Amino acid sequence: MAKFSTQINNFLQQTGVDPRADVHMVPKSDSAGRPGDFVIFRYQLGIGVGSRAERLFLLLEPIAKDAKTGNLLITGMKVPLPGDYNPLSLLNLYNNKELPRENYRTYIMSRIRGPLRRIDRGASLLRYLNNRGR
């Protein structure tokens, strides 16, 4: 099982995501995710505190190739951590665009350091809805 930062672990726990069952490593390609997916990665930005911290990212656009450079680009919103989230947040964050506009980012896929992981939000949401009455 992957080791995540305390902030990522808290988010997964708050939203009912099981890291063993609902977080999967995906290839760094255009099939890594689709709009509405949450991905976790480290990014090479530079030096200093927080420059290589784990990012929780909500994809808003399909992964695309830059025509000029040929780089794959991943575009969406950086999810602020820590935050007050619950299992339904996974759906609401995307549908209602509740994240601040200043969190809008585009990253170059080849600069992602280490693996790219995607959260299977559908499975965790179904588990939450099924267990809610118990």
Helices and strands as residue ranges (DSSP letters): H 6-14, H 19-22, E 23-26, E 38-43, E 54-59, E 64-65, E 72-78, H 89-95, G 101-103, E 104-108, G 109-111, E 112-119, H 121-131
